[in-house]
Structure formats: C-alpha cells, structure tokens
Amino acid sequence: QLQLVESGGGLVQPGGSLRLSCAASGFTLDPYAIGWFRQAPGKEREGVSCISNSGIVTNYADAVKGRFTISRDNAKNTVYLQMNSLKPEDTAVYYCAAYFLSCSWSLADFSSWGQGTQVTVST
C-alpha cells in the first residue's frame, strides 16, 4: 500500500519561492509516475506537473511553465516541486498522487492521494 504525504507549503509574498515535497511510505515509489495537482476554493482540481517513473518525462501546465520544476529522488522516496516566481493565482491546496503506468492529465488515473499542503501567495 503506497501512502503519500505532502509538505512544504506556507505563506509567501509574490515573487517568492517554495519547495513542496511528496514523501512516500509503505512502498517504494520507483514504479510510479507522480503528479502534482492543485485546487483553489470554488475551482476544479487541476494538474500542475508530472514526472515519469524514470524521471525522463516531465509535464507542466501552461500556467506554471518556466516557473515550476518537478524532480524526484528515488533514494529518498520523494518527489519535489520547486516553485519560483510565485503569483497570487498559484494560491491553492497542492496534492500529489501516483499512477503506475505513465504521466497523465486525467485525475481519474491517479491514486494514493496525499492530504494536501496549503500554498498561499499574498502580500
């Protein structure tokens, strides 16, 4: 049973940076593609980024391209999302989830959702 826990969220000013972590327990994350998703109040959950099990393939939503970087360290059983040049529009609860096959923009493909971590970008 794969379990994921997000951490690293907080309150930052516009233009600031945060690094989110998605830590796995109960099982190695090596076979899984890991996706980051976010949900703002009153809005649908949306895909942010995804990294393949090998780390070779990475995907980014248009809204975060050039600002966010996804990476993984399988030795630490952790996937990271480095977020730079943060904007108020990035404010949301951020979730990570796992997909055994490959990166996908479909939420239904993912499982083992974490509890989420709050990111707030404001002055």
Secondary structure by P-SEA (a helix, b strand, c coil): cbbbbbcbbbbbcccbbbbbbbbbccccccccbbbbbbbcccccccccccccccccbbbbcccccccbbbbbcccccbbbbbbccccccccccccccccccccccccccccccccbbbbbbcc
